[in-house]
Amino acid sequence: MRSKTFLIVLGVTFLTAGMAAQVPAANPAGTNSSQAPAQPAPASAALRLTVQDAEALALRNNPQVFVYRLLAMASQQVTREAKSNYYPNIYGSVTAVEPQPGSRIAAGALNNPIIYERVAAGVTLAQLITDFGRTNNLVATAALRAKASNLNAQATAAQIKLAADQAFYNALQANAELKVAEQTVSARQLVSDQITTLFNNKLKSQLDVSFANANVSQAKLLLLDAQNNYQAALSVLSEILGSSSQQQFDLVDPETQLNPPPDAVAQLVDQALNNRPEIAAQDYEYQAAQRFQKAERDLLLPDVRVLGTVGSVPTGAPQLESWYGAVGVNVNIPIFNGFLYPARSREAALRAQASHEQLRDLKDRIA
């Protein structure tokens, strides 16, 4: 009698395993298809993407790369603006006046000139002779900041490339976890179906069925969490690649083996301090702040310029000649302006010290 019972149990077990093996993994037996977790988009509709492709797309499409490139180009124009003081300023003038007879400028000036009726045209030239180094320091400041801006653009590109790598591998890991979660649901559903079949044949208890169903529900929750993490990872990857909406990717696991860095912290620190563009950029910013402080200090020194003008008066009052011309030198010597220039120099010096502390802080954080 016992041998017959053993043969019946063994036959039911094999029969249950055979029936469960024929059930598709995506829709396990006993599961309502309308309640099944949503599956990601098919791989055929996704863009095949390697980590090298992700880096190239990020550098080509990410807006932050363009922002810092444009800022670097704009900083180069600031250098040209500062150099413009080396060149003469030439401008033309056309004047036509019809005054009230006998009019004089009586207020707003110490002189009291007569206003003559006239129509005249001329050209005026103004050229800086020396401002005792202020322009030189301003040009050096702009040039150093342009170099810093170029290095900031390089640092931004490197950071975007690193972010693309991180987002790619995070999405790759989330995809692997999703596959494991799907396999877990299939395996636990198979076990649940077997236990349910045994229960229907009075070979398992209701408690066993409850435990099996609880394991399936837990696996489905883990599957939903894995799907959510995978879609979130794709969203981050799409953002890094410069897309305004989430894209589906067929991520290709790189076959090249990644070599770890050398096990020498001091060597890595020295390499970082020598190669990181952020440090070089901040160093240029510090040098620029020093030169700007010198330029602000030079405001206390005289400014020497040569002025020249020439023109024609084709018609006008008889007191005016038919043409005019003059040349002269203008020297501006600052005497007192409410301590404006000393305050500006002191402000620039404090900002230069702050820039040096920022450089030291950056080196400490990178180390």
Contacts in CASP RR format, 6 or more apart in sequence:
PFRMAT RR
TARGET T0000
AUTHOR 0000-0000-0000
METHOD contacts of the structure
MODEL  1
MRSKTFLIVLGVTFLTAGMAAQVPAANPAGTNSSQAPAQPAPASAALRLT
VQDAEALALRNNPQVFVYRLLAMASQQVTREAKSNYYPNIYGSVTAVEPQ
PGSRIAAGALNNPIIYERVAAGVTLAQLITDFGRTNNLVATAALRAKASN
LNAQATAAQIKLAADQAFYNALQANAELKVAEQTVSARQLVSDQITTLFN
NKLKSQLDVSFANANVSQAKLLLLDAQNNYQAALSVLSEILGSSSQQQFD
LVDPETQLNPPPDAVAQLVDQALNNRPEIAAQDYEYQAAQRFQKAERDLL
LPDVRVLGTVGSVPTGAPQLESWYGAVGVNVNIPIFNGFLYPARSREAAL
RAQASHEQLRDLKDRIA
9 203 0 8 1.000
12 197 0 8 1.000
12 198 0 8 1.000
12 201 0 8 1.000
12 203 0 8 1.000
13 194 0 8 1.000
13 198 0 8 1.000
15 197 0 8 1.000
16 193 0 8 1.000
16 194 0 8 1.000
16 197 0 8 1.000
16 198 0 8 1.000
17 194 0 8 1.000
19 29 0 8 1.000
19 193 0 8 1.000
19 197 0 8 1.000
20 29 0 8 1.000
20 190 0 8 1.000
20 193 0 8 1.000
20 194 0 8 1.000
20 197 0 8 1.000
21 190 0 8 1.000
23 29 0 8 1.000
23 189 0 8 1.000
23 190 0 8 1.000
23 193 0 8 1.000
25 182 0 8 1.000
25 186 0 8 1.000
26 36 0 8 1.000
26 39 0 8 1.000
27 33 0 8 1.000
27 36 0 8 1.000
28 185 0 8 1.000
28 186 0 8 1.000
28 189 0 8 1.000
28 190 0 8 1.000
28 192 0 8 1.000
28 193 0 8 1.000
28 216 0 8 1.000
29 189 0 8 1.000
29 193 0 8 1.000
30 193 0 8 1.000
31 189 0 8 1.000
37 220 0 8 1.000
37 223 0 8 1.000
37 224 0 8 1.000
37 227 0 8 1.000
38 227 0 8 1.000
39 227 0 8 1.000
40 178 0 8 1.000
40 227 0 8 1.000
40 230 0 8 1.000
40 231 0 8 1.000
40 248 0 8 1.000
41 248 0 8 1.000
43 250 0 8 1.000
45 248 0 8 1.000
46 247 0 8 1.000
46 248 0 8 1.000
46 249 0 8 1.000
46 250 0 8 1.000
47 247 0 8 1.000
47 248 0 8 1.000
47 249 0 8 1.000
47 250 0 8 1.000
48 249 0 8 1.000
48 250 0 8 1.000
48 252 0 8 1.000
49 168 0 8 1.000
49 249 0 8 1.000
49 250 0 8 1.000
49 251 0 8 1.000
49 252 0 8 1.000
50 252 0 8 1.000
50 254 0 8 1.000
51 164 0 8 1.000
51 165 0 8 1.000
51 168 0 8 1.000
51 169 0 8 1.000
51 254 0 8 1.000
54 164 0 8 1.000
54 165 0 8 1.000
54 167 0 8 1.000
54 168 0 8 1.000
54 237 0 8 1.000
54 240 0 8 1.000
54 241 0 8 1.000
55 161 0 8 1.000
55 164 0 8 1.000
55 165 0 8 1.000
57 164 0 8 1.000
57 241 0 8 1.000
57 242 0 8 1.000
58 65 0 8 1.000
58 160 0 8 1.000
58 161 0 8 1.000
58 163 0 8 1.000
58 164 0 8 1.000
58 240 0 8 1.000
58 241 0 8 1.000
58 242 0 8 1.000
59 65 0 8 1.000
59 157 0 8 1.000
59 160 0 8 1.000
59 161 0 8 1.000
61 241 0 8 1.000
61 242 0 8 1.000
61 243 0 8 1.000
62 160 0 8 1.000
62 240 0 8 1.000
62 241 0 8 1.000
62 242 0 8 1.000
63 242 0 8 1.000
64 156 0 8 1.000
64 160 0 8 1.000
65 153 0 8 1.000
65 156 0 8 1.000
65 157 0 8 1.000
65 160 0 8 1.000
67 156 0 8 1.000
68 149 0 8 1.000
68 152 0 8 1.000
68 153 0 8 1.000
68 156 0 8 1.000
68 157 0 8 1.000
69 153 0 8 1.000
71 149 0 8 1.000
71 152 0 8 1.000
71 153 0 8 1.000
72 146 0 8 1.000
72 149 0 8 1.000
72 150 0 8 1.000
72 152 0 8 1.000
72 153 0 8 1.000
74 149 0 8 1.000
75 142 0 8 1.000
75 145 0 8 1.000
75 146 0 8 1.000
75 148 0 8 1.000
75 149 0 8 1.000
75 150 0 8 1.000
76 146 0 8 1.000
78 142 0 8 1.000
78 145 0 8 1.000
78 146 0 8 1.000
79 139 0 8 1.000
79 142 0 8 1.000
79 143 0 8 1.000
79 146 0 8 1.000
81 142 0 8 1.000
82 135 0 8 1.000
82 138 0 8 1.000
82 139 0 8 1.000
82 141 0 8 1.000
82 142 0 8 1.000
83 139 0 8 1.000
85 128 0 8 1.000
85 135 0 8 1.000
85 138 0 8 1.000
86 128 0 8 1.000
86 135 0 8 1.000
86 139 0 8 1.000
88 125 0 8 1.000
88 126 0 8 1.000
88 127 0 8 1.000
89 125 0 8 1.000
89 126 0 8 1.000
89 127 0 8 1.000
90 123 0 8 1.000
90 124 0 8 1.000
90 125 0 8 1.000
91 123 0 8 1.000
91 124 0 8 1.000
92 121 0 8 1.000
92 122 0 8 1.000
92 123 0 8 1.000
92 124 0 8 1.000
93 121 0 8 1.000
93 122 0 8 1.000
93 123 0 8 1.000
93 124 0 8 1.000
94 120 0 8 1.000
94 121 0 8 1.000
94 122 0 8 1.000
95 118 0 8 1.000
95 119 0 8 1.000
95 120 0 8 1.000
95 121 0 8 1.000
96 118 0 8 1.000
96 119 0 8 1.000
96 120 0 8 1.000
97 115 0 8 1.000
97 116 0 8 1.000
97 117 0 8 1.000
97 118 0 8 1.000
97 119 0 8 1.000
98 117 0 8 1.000
99 115 0 8 1.000
99 116 0 8 1.000
99 117 0 8 1.000
102 114 0 8 1.000
102 115 0 8 1.000
103 114 0 8 1.000
103 115 0 8 1.000
104 112 0 8 1.000
104 113 0 8 1.000
104 114 0 8 1.000
104 115 0 8 1.000
105 111 0 8 1.000
105 112 0 8 1.000
105 113 0 8 1.000
105 115 0 8 1.000
106 112 0 8 1.000
116 316 0 8 1.000
116 317 0 8 1.000
116 319 0 8 1.000
116 320 0 8 1.000
117 316 0 8 1.000
117 317 0 8 1.000
118 313 0 8 1.000
118 315 0 8 1.000
118 316 0 8 1.000
118 317 0 8 1.000
118 320 0 8 1.000
119 313 0 8 1.000
119 314 0 8 1.000
119 315 0 8 1.000
119 316 0 8 1.000
120 311 0 8 1.000
120 312 0 8 1.000
120 313 0 8 1.000
120 314 0 8 1.000
120 316 0 8 1.000
120 320 0 8 1.000
120 324 0 8 1.000
121 311 0 8 1.000
121 312 0 8 1.000
122 309 0 8 1.000
122 310 0 8 1.000
122 311 0 8 1.000
122 312 0 8 1.000
123 309 0 8 1.000
123 310 0 8 1.000
123 311 0 8 1.000
124 307 0 8 1.000
124 308 0 8 1.000
124 309 0 8 1.000
125 307 0 8 1.000
125 308 0 8 1.000
125 309 0 8 1.000
126 305 0 8 1.000
126 306 0 8 1.000
126 307 0 8 1.000
126 308 0 8 1.000
127 305 0 8 1.000
127 306 0 8 1.000
128 135 0 8 1.000
128 303 0 8 1.000
128 304 0 8 1.000
128 305 0 8 1.000
129 304 0 8 1.000
129 305 0 8 1.000
129 306 0 8 1.000
129 329 0 8 1.000
130 304 0 8 1.000
131 298 0 8 1.000
131 301 0 8 1.000
131 302 0 8 1.000
131 303 0 8 1.000
131 304 0 8 1.000
132 298 0 8 1.000
132 301 0 8 1.000
132 302 0 8 1.000
133 294 0 8 1.000
133 295 0 8 1.000
133 298 0 8 1.000
133 301 0 8 1.000
134 295 0 8 1.000
134 298 0 8 1.000
134 299 0 8 1.000
134 301 0 8 1.000
134 303 0 8 1.000
137 291 0 8 1.000
137 292 0 8 1.000
137 294 0 8 1.000
137 295 0 8 1.000
137 298 0 8 1.000
138 291 0 8 1.000
138 292 0 8 1.000
138 295 0 8 1.000
140 288 0 8 1.000
140 291 0 8 1.000
141 288 0 8 1.000
141 289 0 8 1.000
141 291 0 8 1.000
141 292 0 8 1.000
141 295 0 8 1.000
142 288 0 8 1.000
144 284 0 8 1.000
144 285 0 8 1.000
144 287 0 8 1.000
144 288 0 8 1.000
144 291 0 8 1.000
145 284 0 8 1.000
145 285 0 8 1.000
145 288 0 8 1.000
147 281 0 8 1.000
147 284 0 8 1.000
148 280 0 8 1.000
148 281 0 8 1.000
148 282 0 8 1.000
148 284 0 8 1.000
148 285 0 8 1.000
148 288 0 8 1.000
149 281 0 8 1.000
151 277 0 8 1.000
151 278 0 8 1.000
151 280 0 8 1.000
151 281 0 8 1.000
151 284 0 8 1.000
152 277 0 8 1.000
152 278 0 8 1.000
152 281 0 8 1.000
154 277 0 8 1.000
155 276 0 8 1.000
155 277 0 8 1.000
155 278 0 8 1.000
155 281 0 8 1.000
158 277 0 8 1.000
160 240 0 8 1.000
163 240 0 8 1.000
164 237 0 8 1.000
164 240 0 8 1.000
164 241 0 8 1.000
167 233 0 8 1.000
167 236 0 8 1.000
167 237 0 8 1.000
167 240 0 8 1.000
168 237 0 8 1.000
168 251 0 8 1.000
170 233 0 8 1.000
170 236 0 8 1.000
170 237 0 8 1.000
171 230 0 8 1.000
171 233 0 8 1.000
171 234 0 8 1.000
171 236 0 8 1.000
171 237 0 8 1.000
171 249 0 8 1.000
171 251 0 8 1.000
172 251 0 8 1.000
172 253 0 8 1.000
173 233 0 8 1.000
174 226 0 8 1.000
174 229 0 8 1.000
174 230 0 8 1.000
174 232 0 8 1.000
174 233 0 8 1.000
175 230 0 8 1.000
175 233 0 8 1.000
175 251 0 8 1.000
177 226 0 8 1.000
177 229 0 8 1.000
177 230 0 8 1.000
178 223 0 8 1.000
178 226 0 8 1.000
178 227 0 8 1.000
178 229 0 8 1.000
178 230 0 8 1.000
180 226 0 8 1.000
181 219 0 8 1.000
181 222 0 8 1.000
181 223 0 8 1.000
181 225 0 8 1.000
181 226 0 8 1.000
181 227 0 8 1.000
182 223 0 8 1.000
184 219 0 8 1.000
184 222 0 8 1.000
184 223 0 8 1.000
185 216 0 8 1.000
185 219 0 8 1.000
185 220 0 8 1.000
185 223 0 8 1.000
188 212 0 8 1.000
188 215 0 8 1.000
188 216 0 8 1.000
188 219 0 8 1.000
189 216 0 8 1.000
189 219 0 8 1.000
191 212 0 8 1.000
191 215 0 8 1.000
192 209 0 8 1.000
192 212 0 8 1.000
192 213 0 8 1.000
192 215 0 8 1.000
192 216 0 8 1.000
195 204 0 8 1.000
195 208 0 8 1.000
195 209 0 8 1.000
195 212 0 8 1.000
196 209 0 8 1.000
196 212 0 8 1.000
198 204 0 8 1.000
198 208 0 8 1.000
199 205 0 8 1.000
199 206 0 8 1.000
199 208 0 8 1.000
199 209 0 8 1.000
231 246 0 8 1.000
234 246 0 8 1.000
234 247 0 8 1.000
234 248 0 8 1.000
234 249 0 8 1.000
235 246 0 8 1.000
237 247 0 8 1.000
237 249 0 8 1.000
238 245 0 8 1.000
238 246 0 8 1.000
238 247 0 8 1.000
241 247 0 8 1.000
261 268 0 8 1.000
262 268 0 8 1.000
269 366 0 8 1.000
269 367 0 8 1.000
272 366 0 8 1.000
272 367 0 8 1.000
273 279 0 8 1.000
273 363 0 8 1.000
273 366 0 8 1.000
273 367 0 8 1.000
276 366 0 8 1.000
278 362 0 8 1.000
278 366 0 8 1.000
279 359 0 8 1.000
279 362 0 8 1.000
279 363 0 8 1.000
279 366 0 8 1.000
282 355 0 8 1.000
282 358 0 8 1.000
282 359 0 8 1.000
282 362 0 8 1.000
283 359 0 8 1.000
285 355 0 8 1.000
285 358 0 8 1.000
285 359 0 8 1.000
286 352 0 8 1.000
286 355 0 8 1.000
286 356 0 8 1.000
286 358 0 8 1.000
286 359 0 8 1.000
289 348 0 8 1.000
289 351 0 8 1.000
289 352 0 8 1.000
289 355 0 8 1.000
290 352 0 8 1.000
292 348 0 8 1.000
292 351 0 8 1.000
292 352 0 8 1.000
293 345 0 8 1.000
293 348 0 8 1.000
293 349 0 8 1.000
293 351 0 8 1.000
293 352 0 8 1.000
295 348 0 8 1.000
296 341 0 8 1.000
296 344 0 8 1.000
296 345 0 8 1.000
296 347 0 8 1.000
296 348 0 8 1.000
297 345 0 8 1.000
297 348 0 8 1.000
299 334 0 8 1.000
299 341 0 8 1.000
299 344 0 8 1.000
299 345 0 8 1.000
300 334 0 8 1.000
300 341 0 8 1.000
300 342 0 8 1.000
300 345 0 8 1.000
301 334 0 8 1.000
302 331 0 8 1.000
302 332 0 8 1.000
302 333 0 8 1.000
302 334 0 8 1.000
303 331 0 8 1.000
303 332 0 8 1.000
304 329 0 8 1.000
304 330 0 8 1.000
304 331 0 8 1.000
305 329 0 8 1.000
305 330 0 8 1.000
305 332 0 8 1.000
306 327 0 8 1.000
306 328 0 8 1.000
306 329 0 8 1.000
306 330 0 8 1.000
307 327 0 8 1.000
307 328 0 8 1.000
307 329 0 8 1.000
307 330 0 8 1.000
308 325 0 8 1.000
308 326 0 8 1.000
308 327 0 8 1.000
308 328 0 8 1.000
309 324 0 8 1.000
309 325 0 8 1.000
309 326 0 8 1.000
309 327 0 8 1.000
310 323 0 8 1.000
310 324 0 8 1.000
310 325 0 8 1.000
310 326 0 8 1.000
311 323 0 8 1.000
311 324 0 8 1.000
311 325 0 8 1.000
312 322 0 8 1.000
312 323 0 8 1.000
312 324 0 8 1.000
313 320 0 8 1.000
313 321 0 8 1.000
313 322 0 8 1.000
313 323 0 8 1.000
313 324 0 8 1.000
314 322 0 8 1.000
334 341 0 8 1.000
END
